[in-house]
């Protein structure tokens, strides 16, 4: 059963309880009457957007380290190659752009 964070007396719960109580008590009568609440100053991305950004970053780092070698990148991030190809398609990542240009013989 999930515990109620407001029943806890540790520092994090006390801070959360204070913040929640403060936010509720500072709402104006008009806000309470209309159901309108002011936006907090903190803007967080959606979970989906944050995960997408983190996946993109991790895949790009692996491809950079392996110079576009997808098999080696899969080993680094411990995921099946088919999954990595699907994620790269979904995120619009082209593994070929991470390959080093071939040295030209002079």
Residue pairs with C-beta under 8 A, 6 or more apart in sequence:
5 13
5 16
5 17
6 13
6 16
6 17
6 20
7 13
27 37
27 38
30 36
31 37
31 38
45 53
52 91
55 87
55 91
56 91
56 93
58 77
59 73
59 77
59 84
59 87
59 88
59 91
59 93
60 93
60 98
62 72
62 73
62 76
62 77
63 69
63 70
63 73
63 93
63 95
63 98
64 98
65 73
65 76
66 72
66 73
66 76
66 98
67 98
67 99
67 100
68 95
68 96
68 97
68 98
68 99
68 100
70 81
70 84
70 85
70 95
71 81
73 84
73 95
74 80
74 81
74 84
77 84
79 87
87 93
88 94
88 95
